[in-house]
Amino acid sequence: GNSDTKTTLFTVESDTAAPLVVRAFREANNLKIVTNEESTCVYNDRANLGCNYLFDDGVEMDSLENNRHQTSWNPDKTFYIKCQDEFGNEPAPNECSIVASPFSVGNA
């Protein structure tokens, strides 16, 4: 007849949102982006596809830290970037986390 009773309270939080790009910039010869959480980012640079591609079909960006990503700077390309967190949250197949259109400014 021994028994023990305890009450435990806990909160469950679920993450259903894709990572957000909070900063995009050029540093040296790289396009760099920063996300609001740990993520993996990929890009497509084919204008005919735009954002309409699957995450697994994208070109993976180099990760400097878990929320900082980069790829080579190319002012002739538009980068259609998608980021995915550790739970698999990502933009819809026809949406991007960010579209980056690098350009160079020079003297005329």
Buried (B, 14 or more C-beta within 10 A) or exposed (E): EEEEEEEEEEEEEEEEEBBEBEEBEBEEEBBBBBBBBEBBBBBBBEEEEBBEBEBEEBEEBEBEEEBBBBBEBEEEBBBBBBBBBEEEBBBEEEEBBBBBEBEEEEEE
